[in-house]
Each structure stands twice: as structure tokens, then as C-alpha cells.
Amino acid sequence: MRPRQFDEDALLAAAFDLFWRRGVRATTMADLAHATGVRRGSLYNAYGDKESIFLAAYAHYADGYLGSVEAAMARGCLRDRLLAFCDVSIANFCQGLPPRGCPTTRGLMEVAEHNREGLGERAQQAFADLISRVLSLVESAFREAASSGEFGGDPGLAAGQLVATVRGLVVLQRADVDERRLREIAAHCVTSILPESQ
């Protein structure tokens, strides 16, 4: 197999930015070729089809996002770690002018439309995997805190509550709730989970 004649990281970042702004259905292979600077034929040869390009780009995005979450949650007391998770997540879906929202939520909506030109089961599984990995990271923070006596509740339920709240903030952001208010709501949720730290 011939080596690829392009920087794959740069291509996937450019492709994902386009998918994030326009959605998968609205993005054409010609759009991808223009945005990435790689000819359509080379894109087809390297990835096969548009959904496969999206999946590769989404995996690249997911790894970066999860890496940011892990780094943010690497130190500090439980409250600080949870607030850091919220901050990274809110900053992520408030990116862009106008803000682009959450690519996972947008992708799940495209899957729900069952459009042949949209996304299928492989994409749905990729979205579910990312949410599962986020839940696992947050639950691990609660479990570590529980083992040290810093947290006395159910780590799984607490992680689910916080992740569900952050996912809900995506909807509020799309309804033009400003970033400052989103952070206040996230902090309130953390306080409700950790009332003994007030």
C-alpha cells in the first residue's frame, strides 16, 4: 500500500471542523476536498466514503477531548476535579462564532433522522462510546474520592447526574444561555452532589 501523501492529523482536524459546522448530511465530498486540500479521489482511496471520513475525524476529536478532560481532572480535590470537567466540556461546545454546540449531540440528532445520506449505526456506536468513556472518567474520580473518604455517595449515580447535567447544558447553550450562566449551573450541580463541602 502506498503511503498517504497528506498529513492525516491536519486532514482529520479540517474535516471535523467542517462536519461540526455544517453537519454530515450537508457536507459533500467536494466540500471535504476543498476544506482539506486533498482531492476527492484520494479521500475515497484513503477512507472509502463520507461516513468513514467522519468516523475517523470524530475518533480524532474524541481522543483530543478525552485527553483534555483527563488532564484537567488529574489533580486537586474532588470538587476541583469535577469543576474542571465541567469547564472543559462547556468550553468545548461553546467554541466558535457562533458557538458550534456539541458534535456528539448534533451527530445523534442526524442518526435519529434515519437519512441515507446521514449517519448510521457505526456513528451511533462511536457517540455512545465517547459518552461511556466520559462517564467512566468522572466515575473514577468519584471512586477515588470515595476510597479516600472524600465522598460518601454512590460514584456511578453521582457521575451519571453530573454528566447528564453537562449534556443538558448543551441544550441550554443552543437556546442562547450564555457561557457564564452555564458555568454557574454546572457549579450548582457539583455543590448539590457534594453538599458536605459547602
C-alpha distance (Angstrom), angle and dihedral (degrees) to the residues before:
residue distance angle dihedral
M1 . . .
R2 3.80 . .
P3 3.81 115.9 .
R4 3.77 115.0 -106.4
Q5 3.78 114.0 -97.6
F6 3.80 95.5 -143.2
D7 3.79 140.7 65.8
E8 3.79 100.9 -98.1
D9 3.81 95.7 -161.6
A10 3.80 91.1 53.2
L11 3.81 91.8 45.2
L12 3.80 93.4 50.3
A13 3.80 92.1 46.8
A14 3.81 91.7 50.8
A15 3.80 92.6 44.9
F16 3.78 92.5 48.4
D17 3.80 92.3 49.1
L18 3.81 88.5 54.3
F19 3.81 93.7 46.7
W20 3.82 90.1 47.1
R21 3.80 92.8 52.4
R22 3.80 99.0 40.3
G23 3.79 107.2 21.9
V24 3.79 125.2 -118.8
R25 3.81 97.8 -87.9
A26 3.80 93.0 51.7
T27 3.81 93.4 47.9
T28 3.80 116.9 87.8
M29 3.78 130.0 -162.3
A30 3.80 87.2 -111.6
D31 3.81 88.6 56.0
L32 3.80 90.1 50.4
A33 3.79 92.3 48.9
H34 3.81 90.4 51.3
A35 3.82 94.5 45.5
T36 3.81 95.3 46.0
G37 3.80 99.8 35.3
V38 3.82 89.5 -127.9
R39 3.80 121.1 121.6
R40 3.78 119.1 -110.2
G41 3.81 91.6 -117.8
S42 3.79 91.0 55.1
L43 3.80 90.7 48.4
Y44 3.80 91.2 51.4
N45 3.81 91.2 46.7
A46 3.80 92.8 49.0
Y47 3.81 100.3 41.3
G48 3.80 110.6 10.8
D49 3.79 102.6 -134.4
K50 3.78 144.3 3.4
E51 3.80 95.9 -89.7
S52 3.81 90.7 52.4
I53 3.80 90.0 52.2
F54 3.79 88.8 50.2
L55 3.81 92.1 49.0
A56 3.81 91.9 50.7
A57 3.80 90.7 46.6
Y58 3.81 91.9 46.6
A59 3.81 91.6 50.3
H60 3.82 88.8 51.5
Y61 3.82 89.9 50.2
A62 3.82 93.1 45.2
D63 3.79 92.5 52.5
G64 3.80 90.6 51.4
Y65 3.80 94.0 46.5
L66 3.80 93.6 47.5
G67 3.80 90.2 46.8
S68 3.80 88.9 54.6
V69 3.81 91.4 48.8
E70 3.81 92.2 48.6
A71 3.81 92.1 49.0
A72 3.81 92.4 47.7
M73 3.80 92.5 49.2
A74 3.80 96.0 44.1
R75 3.80 97.7 100.8
G76 3.77 145.9 16.9
C77 3.77 135.0 54.5
L78 3.79 118.8 -43.7
R79 3.81 93.2 -97.5
D80 3.80 91.4 53.2
R81 3.79 91.9 47.2
L82 3.80 92.6 50.3
L83 3.80 92.8 47.0
A84 3.81 89.0 49.1
F85 3.82 89.5 54.4
C86 3.81 89.9 51.0
D87 3.80 92.4 47.2
V88 3.81 93.9 51.0
S89 3.80 91.9 47.0
I90 3.81 95.0 47.2
A91 3.81 92.1 46.4
N92 3.80 88.5 50.5
F93 3.80 97.3 56.4
C94 3.81 94.0 37.0
Q95 3.82 91.5 60.2
G96 3.77 120.8 123.1
L97 3.79 137.1 27.1
P98 2.93 104.7 -64.8
P99 3.82 94.6 21.9
R100 3.80 110.4 -102.4
G101 3.79 97.1 -144.3
C102 3.79 124.4 -144.9
P103 3.82 116.7 -29.8
T104 3.80 91.8 -155.1
T105 3.80 93.4 53.7
R106 3.79 91.1 45.3
G107 3.79 90.8 49.1
L108 3.80 92.9 49.1
M109 3.80 88.8 53.2
E110 3.81 90.1 53.3
V111 3.81 90.5 50.0
A112 3.81 89.8 51.1
E113 3.81 90.8 56.5
H114 3.85 90.5 63.2
N115 3.78 92.2 -145.4
R116 3.78 115.5 165.4
E117 3.81 89.4 -136.6
G118 3.79 93.2 50.4
L119 3.76 130.6 62.5
G120 3.78 132.5 -48.7
E121 3.78 141.9 -164.2
R122 3.81 95.5 -58.6
A123 3.80 90.1 58.5
Q124 3.79 92.6 45.2
Q125 3.80 88.9 53.7
A126 3.81 91.1 49.1
F127 3.82 90.4 53.4
A128 3.81 91.7 47.0
D129 3.81 90.6 48.9
L130 3.80 92.2 53.8
I131 3.80 92.9 50.0
S132 3.81 89.7 47.1
R133 3.81 91.0 51.7
V134 3.81 91.1 49.0
L135 3.79 90.7 50.2
S136 3.79 89.7 49.8
L137 3.81 93.0 51.8
V138 3.79 93.0 49.3
E139 3.81 92.8 43.6
S140 3.81 89.7 51.3
A141 3.80 89.5 56.8
F142 3.80 90.3 52.5
R143 3.82 91.8 46.2
E144 3.80 92.2 51.1
A145 3.80 89.8 49.0
A146 3.81 90.9 47.9
S147 3.80 92.0 51.9
S148 3.82 90.5 53.0
G149 3.80 93.5 45.9
E150 3.81 93.9 -109.6
F151 3.82 93.7 115.1
G152 3.78 128.1 36.7
G153 3.79 103.5 -176.8
D154 3.80 136.4 83.8
P155 3.84 107.7 -67.6
G156 3.80 94.2 -154.7
L157 3.79 95.5 49.5
A158 3.80 92.6 43.3
A159 3.81 91.7 50.4
G160 3.81 90.1 48.4
Q161 3.80 91.6 50.7
L162 3.79 93.7 50.6
V163 3.81 96.0 43.4
A164 3.82 90.9 46.7
T165 3.80 89.8 51.4
V166 3.80 92.2 50.3
R167 3.82 90.1 47.9
G168 3.81 88.3 51.3
L169 3.80 90.5 52.3
V170 3.80 86.8 65.2
V171 3.81 88.6 65.7
L172 3.81 92.3 47.8
Q173 3.80 90.2 50.0
R174 3.80 90.1 53.3
A175 3.82 86.7 52.7
D176 3.83 89.0 57.5
V177 3.80 99.1 -101.6
D178 3.80 103.1 156.9
E179 3.79 124.1 -114.6
R180 3.81 94.1 -112.3
R181 3.80 90.8 57.0
L182 3.80 91.8 46.6
R183 3.80 89.5 55.6
E184 3.81 90.6 49.1
I185 3.81 90.8 52.6
A186 3.80 91.0 48.4
A187 3.81 91.3 50.1
H188 3.81 90.0 49.5
C189 3.81 89.8 53.2
V190 3.80 91.1 50.8
T191 3.82 89.9 49.9
S192 3.82 90.7 50.2
I193 3.81 89.8 53.8
L194 3.81 93.0 45.3
P195 3.84 103.4 35.8
E196 3.79 92.1 152.0
S197 3.83 88.5 66.2
Q198 3.82 94.7 57.5
